[in-house]
Amino acid sequence: MAPRVLVVARLPTEWLEPLQTAGLDIRLAPELADCHAALCAAAADADAIVSLLSVPIDAEVLSAGALGRLRVVANIAVGYDNIDVEAARKNHVAVCNTPGVLDSATADVAMLLILAACRGATAAEKSLRNGAWSGWELTGYLGKDLSGARLGLVGFGGIGQAVASRAAAFGMLVQHHARRPTGNPGYVPDLDTLLSDSDVVSIHVPRSPETLGLIGSDRISRMPRGSVLVNTSRGGILDEGALVDALASGHLAGAGLDVFDGEPSVNPRLLSVPGLTLLPHIGSATWATRESMTRLACQGVVDVLAGRTPSNLVSAR
Ligand code: GLV
C-alpha cells in the first residue's frame, strides 16, 4: 500500500508532481484547515502531512498522527511557527519547510513596502482616488529618498540578504543585526544601536518565543524621528499598538506591514492610522514562487518517506 499524504491546502494539483512521481497516495483535504478535530482524525491515518502556515499543527495533531503512522509534516512556508516542533520531535515526526525559494519574492515585497512607506504612496493614492488631488505642487506629497538612507535589517537570513542587495542597488546604506556575527560587512552586534542608526528598519526574523514582542515601544522610540519601519516576517514580532502610537505621534514617518498578529484579523487601529501601507501577507505570492515552495515541501515528504535526509529538514524524526 502506498504511503498516504494528506495535503491540507487548495492548490493546482500539478504542483504536487514530486508526490505523484513517487507514487504516493495523495489525499487533498483543504477543508481540514478549518476543523481541528477532523485534522487530528485524518492525521492518525496518514504517513505525511503537507500543511500551510495558517494551519496549526499542534501537539494534539502530532500525537494523534504518531499513534497512527505519521512520519513527516512539510510546511509550504519558510516559517514554521504554526508547527509545535518540540511535540514533533517527541512524537518522532520530521518537520520540513521551504527555505530559499521565496527569498526573492519576499524581498521584493519588503522593497515595495519600504518604497511605499518612504514615499507616502498609500496616502497619495487615496487622495487621488478621493478626488483630493488639486494639481502638481512643489511641496505636495513629499517623502524620503531611499538613496543615501540607512537601512537596518533585523535578521540576515536568505530574505534579509536578498533585501540587502536590492536596497544597495537603490543607493541605501545597509547594516544588519543578527543574534550571531554574520561575518558580513555592515554587521551591528547590538540591536538597539542598529535601530538608533537607521532611517529605515526592515524585520526579517522568524517568530519564536525569543522574537515575540522584539520590537515594542521602547525599541521604536530608539529609532530616529521621521524614520520608517517595515515588517514582512511574522505578526507579533512587532507590537502593533506601539507602531500605531509612533505613527500617530509622528515619531515614525511611515510603515508597511505584510503580516499581522492573529491574522487574518487585523487590528482596527492599523486601518485608520496615517502613513501605513498594509498588504494581506503576500510576500511569497507569485505563481512561480508558490509552485517552487510546494514542490520543495513535497520533495521533503518524498525524501523522509524514502529514508533520506531532505535538504529542507527543520527537525529530524
Ligand atoms: C511566508 O510567510 C513563509 O513563511 O513562507
Residues whose N, C-alpha, C, O or C-beta is under 5 A from the ligand:
A	BS01	GLV	I76 A77 V78 G79 S233
